[in-house]
Amino acid sequence: MKGHSIGRDRIITLLLENAVSLIMVLFLIFMVFYKPVFVSWANICNIINECAIYGITACAMTTAIICAEVDLSVSSTFAWSTVLCCMVCNSLGFAPAVILTLICGAIFGAFNGLLVACVHMPAFVATLGTMTAIKGLAYVVTDAQPINTTNEALKAFGAFEIAGIGTAPMVFLAVLLVFMWFLKKTRFGRGIYATGGNYEVSRMSGINVVFYKFIIFVLLGGCAALSGIMYASRIMAGWAPYGSDLALYCVASTVIGGTSMAGGSGGVHKTVVGLLLMAIMFNAMTMLGVEGSMQKFIRGIVLITVIVLDAFANQRQKR
Amino acid sequence: MKKILSLTLVLLLVLAAGAFAEGKIFMSSAYYTAPYGSPLQAAVKETADKLGYEIQIVDGEENADKQLSQFKAAVADGFDALIYWPGDQASTPQVVEYLNSTGLPWVALNTIVDDSVVDQVPCMVASDEVEIGRWLGRLILEYFENNETETKNIAYIEGAAGSSYTTHLTQGIEEIIEGSDVVILNDHQYANFDPSKAMTIMEDLLTKYGKQIDLVVTQDGGMFQGAYSALDSMGYLGKLGIICQGQDLIVREKLESGELYASVAQDPFTEGRLGVEMLDKLIKGEEVDHWVYTPTGPIYAADVDNYSWF
């Protein structure tokens, strides 16, 4: 009898741990039968293209959350990057625009890193401040006006696709593989897990926790800038209000994917599941004829459900 | 048994309604949750129902890339016609390009698209925003003609920085008041169409300029509500004039009470109805004007019954 009970417990824990993937699979099966067009190649490409731009920053956000930090300023860095990219495209051209935007994003990230790792400001407060400052800078530089660009190279970069898959998913895949590799296979990655798992123990063990705390913000700034470049290449414009939902989107997809906000565990591969679930839900609800307000409500309910299931799974594991 | 029969009947009716629908219209609304969006979308639905179309409206969340994805999903799902309410002008070219590539009839609603693609839009149903601004300007001059004040100082609260609506309204006002004695006291103050932000801005302006302000002007009814609350709480109500744009219920109420001098019309009901009517004509292959203007003009207390309010 005890053996049966242990077996059942394991199955329940397994189901709870993989609840998101399970929900996604069941939902996909439902959609295949109810709306066959949902699984048409054109629509699959649409879903992949949609989650790729924010997905780039979500990879870095997951790394930050593993390191027990969070960055609210990515939204502003993203907006600033769309503006800077378009402005530099209009004056110096595509290649300088990409390089300058990435460097600028990394510098913003480094500033956040200094505030958090060296000045020991709470990340929430520090990045809340820089979020406002960077957004303000974008407004000042542009005089609050959107910046258009007609740069042909940027347009070609954004419009390039292979079998319906655009540049953004390709860049996202590359970023994802790099993050998966260094988080799992390198000492650098293990240092991030250790710092997020227990800061004090890691510090006393000789791990350079200040460096890890600093570097994750540089990565976040760089990735937010890269997302901004991809966005600008898709819509050929930059503006200060763009991407205002980026930070919350990244945190939500990380949490839905199953990475704990407490730090020290999780992974970017999990975030991909969260990203896909959000993009699939968004696309499917449009196809199912769900009205805008109801879509917001359902997305909120799914987020809460996933967090509750995650909490249940954690409790069972502890027992 | 009765319940089963009723349920079957309802299901049959729903299916029948679907079967007899003229076609399916898809609308992506960048300002789905804005106060102006709600009545506009209601009018779109009502008109579509009347004309026999199925309609689905989704929230574009002021994100051009998201709107592009929504349209792609809608096209894949077999929608027959599209309505595009853009968030900002700058991001419209890519969406316009895609919508034209679908070969489906479509209209742009409310927000004017970027100059570079204006000619590519089959039909644009929107207000002449600069003209709304001009009307605000004319009302400002009229107020000072009818109310003698030592100075002609205005406190002016704008919508969202960089939005075409805000920029065009300000352009229209400046066109009219240029060369007059009217002075806008403050630099640009953006309340993002948020009543609570407008209230804070108004409080700050009252603290800074106090009795120097002769007239308060806001770019919509929501911000008027915020400014009104600030004037009320700081004891300035009745001591200076107020003018705004919009057809919100609070605007009607304050026009009738005499606390608001006048408003400028921009009717979401008419705009939504015109949008679907123009789309219907495009679906049927009929000629439509390239730009269909939503009517505008001043609204005084005596005119309130001639307008719809939301």
Interface residues (C-beta under 8 A of the other chain):
Chain A: K35 V37 S40 A42 N43 N46 N49 E50 I53 Y139 T142 D143 A144 Q145 P146 I147 N148 Y231 R234 I235 M236 A237 G238 W239 A240 P241 Y242 S244 D245 F282 N283 T286 M287 G289 E291 G292 S293 Q295 K296
Chain B: S29 Y32 T33 Q56 I57 V58 D59 E61 E62 N63 A64 D65 K66 L68 S69 Q70 K72 A73 A74 A76 D77 G78 D88 Q89 A90 S91 P93 Q94 V95 D114 S116 A160 A161 G162 T167 H188 Y190
